[in-house]
Structures are given as structure tokens and as C-alpha cells.
Amino acid sequence: MNTELGKAVQEAETKLRNAMLDSDLNALSALLADDLVFTNHLGQLLTKRDDLSAHESGRLDIESINISENSIKVLGNTAVVTARVQICGTYDGNPTNGDFRFTRIWASQDNSLQVKAAHSCTVT
């Protein structure tokens, strides 16, 4: 395993978590690939623009993200992250609290890491 890339991905995951909590559009824009494909827990396909717009408009307000499980598997210049997280917040003014599993694919290109694809589901 490329431990250097694994450490970089772990740092990027922390930056992503903080950017989501702060609705930091600059950080989110840098961490999410322009061609991001995100399948959310409702089965909807979202783009980077969709994600940034939800933060920018205030429709998405995340109060807390608590990680209970986290794994990183490095595959060449990419890494697959699986995580179980408990999220508290609102979307369009409605509570969106829950226990979720996320899978993210990070790609290393030109000395930067970005999320290229992601998927989430609820844990029952």
C-alpha cells in the first residue's frame, strides 16, 4: 500500500469534513472534481455544482459529522474510502439526521487529490 497517498487521503478527508461543516465553498471546490458523480442516499445523481449550490444557498446546513468507522484502500493513484458517519443537520429546513455509509473515490492528479465519485446510503 502507498502509505504516503493513504496519509494524504486521510488529511483530505479531514479537510472535506471541515469544509462540509463550514460550507466552505473554496475548499469544497478544490476537493471535489469538476466531473464528480455523487449518488446520494435517495438514489439521486448529483454533480459538483449541485453540491456547491446546496451549501451556497444555505439549503444544506450540517451541524455535526461524527465518524464511527473509516477505511482507506489505496489502488495506484486512487484511493477508495469507506466510512460510517452520523450526520446532524437540515436540508431545505427539514432535519436530515441519520446514520450513513459513504464510499468515496479519491484520485491523485497533478499533485492534488479530488473526489471523483461518491455514494451514500442510510444504515438501518
N, C-alpha and C positions, 0 to 999 in steps of 0.2 A: 504494500500500500504506500502511496505517495503521502507521507505524513505532513510534508510541507503544504501540499494542497489541502489536506484534511484540516490542518490548523487554520488555513486561510478561509476555508468554507465555514468553520465554526465561528470565526470572527465576523464573517459576512452575515451569518445567521443572527448574531447578536445585533449587528447594525440594522438588519432588516426588522427585527423585533422592535428595536427602539424607534426606527423610522415609522413603523405602523402605529405605535403608541402615540407618537408626537405628530402624526400626519405630516411628516417632513417630506414634502414633495421633491426637493432636490435629492435627498438621499434615496428615496424610493425610485426616482427616475434613473439614478446611477446604478441601482441594484437590480432593476427589472429590465430584461432585454426588450428591445423595441418590438420584436416578434413574439413576445410572451403569449403562451396559451395557458389559461388557468381554468380548470373545471372546478366549480365550487360545489359545496355540499348539496345544492339544489339541482345539480346537473347542468347548470348554465355555463356556457363558454364565455370567458371574459378576456379582454385584452389589457395591455399595459395602460392604455388610455382610459379604459373603464375603471381600472383600479385607482389611477391617479385622480380621476374625476370624482369618485366616491369620497376620497379624502379631501380634495379641494373644496367640494361643495358643502362638506360637513355632514353629508348623508351617513357616512360611516364614522363612528366615534368609538374607538377601542379604549376602554378604561384599564384593562389588565390582560396580560397574556402570561399564563403560568405553564411552563414546560414540565411535563412529568416523565416523558421518555424522549430520547433523541439518539439517532444513529446516523453516521455518515459512512458511505461506501464510495471510495474513490475508484474511478474507472478511467484511466488515462488522464485526459484533460477535463473530465467531467466528474461530478460527484452527485450521488443520489442521497438526499436527506429524507429520513422518515422521522416524524415527530408526533407525539401526542400532546395536545395543549388544551388548556381550559381558558376560554376567552369570555370576558365580560365586556359588554358594550351595547351600542344601539346602531340600527340601520333604519333610516327614514323614521327615526323617533321610536322605533319598536325595539324591545330588548332582543339581543342576539346572543344571549349567554348560552354556553354549551361546552361539551367535551368533543374535541375534533381530532382527527388524524390528518396529517399533511404529508404529502410527498412532493419534494421539490428537486428539480434537476438544475444544478449549477454548472455553467460552462466557463472555463478559463480561456480567455482570448485576449491577446494584446495586453497582457499584464493586468487584466481586470476580470472580476467574477460577476456574472449576472445569472439571474434565474431565467431559464429558457422555457420551462414548463412546470406546472404545479397542479396538484389535485387535492381536494379535501373531501372528507366525509364525516358525518357525525358518528360518535361512539354511543351505542345504546347499552 
